[in-house]
Amino acid sequence: MTGRQGARRGEDKLRSDTRRNRRRLLEAVGELAREAPDQLTMHAVASRAEIGPATAYRYYSTVDDVLAAYVLSVVEELRDFSAASTAEGQPLFDSVVDKWMDLLDEYGPALVQIRSRQGYLKRLHNGNEIIVAMRDAWARPVRGLLDDLGLPDEMLEYALFLNNIMYDPREIQDLLRETGLSRREIVIRLAEAYRGALRGWARAG
């Protein structure tokens, strides 16, 4: 083996270790968010991932950074689902809502751990990774819904703003836990309320 080949193998192993350790940390933070959200610390996440704290800090500076990476991976799953769908208009919107509800069922406790002092539009305009991925997930279904409702495409950003409010993970979990409504009833009522909000926004403008 030449020196160059040995160096390449060493680099490949380092990349493999990095991917494995990052994956373990993301899995660990998701598990802890479900099981013990009050105990979310870097040391707890590293311990659950069976990785030394020093190694964990090499990848993420804070537990919020691990959470953000975890949330981003979930939102990217929604984005990829939306992009791959062959549906259009209302059927596309409905299918993305159903997928979002599935993701909330599985990952919801972790998705509600992150709070920001900035609003949706500010974070979108600043290029926040999670919000940009969320925009990319919802843009096509929301644009199709606007078209079905006969509303102008120019209000897309406002429509996404309203979507972010109405389909917020924290509020959906609140509805699921604190009311007698079934998931299906919540989906139907939110969809009707969202369509009403879009029409109302357009009328007011």
Secondary structure, DSSP 8 states (H G I E B T S, - for coil): --HHHHHHHHHHHHHHHHHHHHHHHHHHHHHHHHH-GGG--HHHHHHHHT--HHHHHHH-SSHHHHHHHHHHHHHHHHHHHHHH----HHHHHHHHHHHHHHHHHHHHHHHTS---SS-HHHHHHTT-HHHHHHHHHHHHHHHHHHHHHT--GGGHHHHHHHHHHHT-HHHHHHHHHHSS--HHHHHHHHHHHHHHHHHHHHHH-
